[in-house]
Amino acid sequence: MGPKTRLHVATCVTTNSADRFAGRLARKERQSNLKAAFTVVAGKTVKDCRLLLVDDVYTTGATLQACAAALKRNGAVEVTGLVIASSRN
């Protein structure tokens, strides 16, 4: 994606723990499970950046929200989400 769009592509978020697989949890369980599950990768700087967060499947949005929160805690100005597929009807 990066070379064709001239955008910088980087992995900036990682998991803090081996939480339960979120795909089979109810919405409230997913949100609780993911509350502090993500952090910015060591050595990556997101301060003052506008970021596009890409996720494979949208179910409840909990993963995108948790990742965006971690990025914003570390100074990201704006985080926009893009998903490839949705499991919602």
Residue, then its C-alpha position, 0 to 999 in steps of 0.5 A: m500500500g505504501p509505495k503506490t500511495r506514497l504514504h509511510v506504512a508502519t506497525c505502530v501498535t502491539t499487544n500488551s498481553a495474551d488476552r482471550f481471543a476477542g472474536r467470540l466475545a460479546r460487545k461489553e466483554r470485548q471492550s473490557n478485554l481490550k481496555a489496556a491491551f495495546t501500546v505503541v511499539a517501542g521506538k515508534t513516535v506518533k506524537d503530532c501524527r495523523l494516522l490511518l489504522v487498518d484492521d481486517v474485520y470490524t465486529t464491534g469496533a472495540t479493537l479499533q477503539a482500543c488501538a486508537a486510544a493507545l495512539k492518542r495517549n501517545g500524542a497522535v493528533e488524529v486516528t482514522g480507522l479503515v476496515i477490510a470486512s465487517s461481520r455485522n449484518 
